[in-house]
């Protein structure tokens, strides 16, 4: 059954014109009046729905009953990322949403190749947020992780208390040592070339504890996903739905 993200709030019994992206999806699938859908607004749970009208550009549905179904990771993991070049960030956002990331904070740092400002940065943020929503449609999540506005690492103020930074420093702890805990955490990962020594020192001064994935050098779009998968899929209660 098709699953569609439809920013709400959704109310059982309401007649609703689907937003443009969702309507195009229904039209591509060539669904007809009476076809069943699942809708979610990103705030939790999902709704059954039925197609009522198919227009040339619009689709009207009737919202049905709400089901308090959640498929969130057992652990809340936030990622802060030095944005990689080209389209690698698109792939990273998609896979992070599938793996259960709680939020994504794109960052510009000293070694960043891609630099965005003003309207271009706003458009890219909206693009990444749409990718996260589409990933949730596919994987079954009913809460869409926010992709925050692009920030500069030097002035960024993180909100999560438990902070870790991916590092090759000699005193970095193996990431595996974090798996037994279920407390929310923030993981900082650099762009191509990693964080500069000055940036890593500043992160440590701000309370970030160094952790490592091992001696292999992973790409900027691989390392945070490997860490996220370990934290959300291998920890206590991983794979259990949260209600």
N, C-alpha and C positions, 0 to 999 in steps of 0.2 A: 504494500500500500504506500503511495507517495507520502512523504513527510515534507512539510513546507514551513519555513520560518515566516511568521506573520506578526510584526510588532503590534502589541496589544494596547490596552488590555483586551483579552478575549472574554466573551460572556456567553454561556450556554443559551441557545435559542436565537441569537442575533443573526441577522442577514448582513453579510460583509462582502464588500468588493475587495478582492485580493490586491495587494500591492503589485506593481508592474512586474517585478522579477518573478514572484510566485505565479502570477497570471500567465506569464510566458511559459513557465514550466508546465503548467496544466495544459496549455494549448499545444505544446510540443508533444506531450504524451497523448494528445487527441482524446482526452477524457470527455465523457458526455454527461448531461444532467442525470443525476442519480448516482454518479460514481462516488466512492468513499475516499476520503483523505484523512490525514492526521496533521493537525496544526499545532505549533508551539510558538509562544511569544517571547521566549527567552527568560522568563521569570520563574519557571518551574512547572513541571507537569506538562501534559499534552491534552489536546481536545480532539475528539472525533468531529468530522465535518462531512457534508454532502454537497456536491456541486448542484446548484440550483439553476444557473444560467451561464451559457457560453456565448459571449459576444465576439466581435472581430478583434477587439483589443482588451476587453474586460471580462472578468470571470467573477460571478457572484456565488457565494457558498452560504450554507446555513451551519452555524457552529453547534455542535452537539455537546455531549457530556465531557466533563473534565476528568482525567485520570491522573492521580498523584504519583506518576512514574518518574523516577530519577535514575540516571545512569552516570552519575558523577564519580570521579575517582575518590577513593577512601581518604586520600590526603590532598590538601590544598597546596598546590605548587604554583608559584608565580615566576614567570621568566622575564628578565630584563636583558635585552639583546643589543649588542652593537650590530647595526643592520648590515647584512652582507650585500655584496654588489649584485647587479643584474636582477634576475627574477628569483633568486634564491630565497628571498624573504617571503615571497608568495608561498613557495613550497613549505617553508618553515612554519608559517602561520597555519596552513592547512593541517599539517601533521601534528603540530602542537595541540590544536583544537581536538583532533581525533584522540590524542593520547590523554586528554583530560586537563590541560593547563587551566588554571584559575583566571589568569590574566596575562597579557603581554605588554611589555613596555619597550617600544623601539627607542634606541639611543644612538646619538652621534658621538663618536669618540675620536681621539687623535688620529687613529689609523683607519678611520672609515673612508671607504671609496665613494659611496653614495652619500650625497649631501643634499638635503631638501629643506626648503624654507617656505614660509608663507602659504600661499594658495596651493602650491605643488605638494607641500607636506600634508595639508588638510585633505587633498584629493587622495593621496596615497594612504592616509589613515583610513578613510572611508572605504577604499578598495580592499585593504587588509581586513577591515571589519566584515565586509561582505564575504570574503573568503572564509572567515571563521564561522559565519552563519551557515554558509553552504556546507562546510565540513560537518557541522552539527546535524544538518538535515540528513546527511549520508550515514553518520555513525550512530545516531540515536540519542545524542545528548539533547536535553531540553533546556539547558542553560547555556547561553552563548557567552564565551569569555570576552570581556572587553579588551579591545586593542587601544591603548591609551595614545594620546597625542605624542608625536615625536619630541623627545627632549634631549638636551645636551648633557652628557654624563657629568661634566664638571659642575653643573648647577642643579642636577636632579636630586630630589629629596625623597628617598624611598619611605614607604609607610609600614612595611612588614618588619617585625622586630627580628625574627630569625633570618639572618642574612648569610649567604655563602657565595663565593666567587670561584669559578673554575680556574685552576692555576696549575703551573708546573713547578711551583716553589718547593724547595726541599721539605718544608714543614707542612705541606698540604696533606690533609687527611684523606684516605680513600673514601670515595662517595658511599661505598657500601656501609660505612659506619653510621650513615644517616638513615638507613632503611628501617631500623627498628622503631623509630619515632613516628608519630602521626601528627605532630604539630605542624601548622602552616609554615611554609618557608619561602624565601625569595632566593632565586639563583641568578647570578649575574654572569654573562658570558660575552666575550669580546668579539670584534669583527675579524676579518681576515688579518692575520698577523697578531691577533690577540690584543689585550690591553697593554698600554705602554707601562714601563716600570713606575712612572709617576702616577698613572691612573690606578694601578694595583695598590700602590702604597696609600693613596687617598681612600680607596675602597676599604682597605684594612682599618684605616683610622676612623672610618665611618661605621665600623662594626662588622664588616664582612669577613667571614672565616674562610680560608682557602681550602678547597677540596679538589681532588684529582680523579680523573677517569683512568689513569694509568699512564704508561710511557709513550703510547702511540699518539701521534699528532693528528687529531681529527679536524675536519673542515669546520668552518665557522657555523655552517648550517647543520652539521652532524652532531657536534659535541653537545649542544643544549638538548637536542632531541634524545640522544642516548641517555643523558642524565635524567630527563623527564620520564622516559620510559621506565628506567630503573626505580624511580621514586613513586610512580603511580601504579605500576603493574606488578612490582615485586615486593612491595611493603606489606605490613599487616593489613588484612582485610581487602587487599587489592582484588579488583574484579567484582566486588560485591556492590550491588546497587545501594545507594544511600537514599533514605526515605525522608 
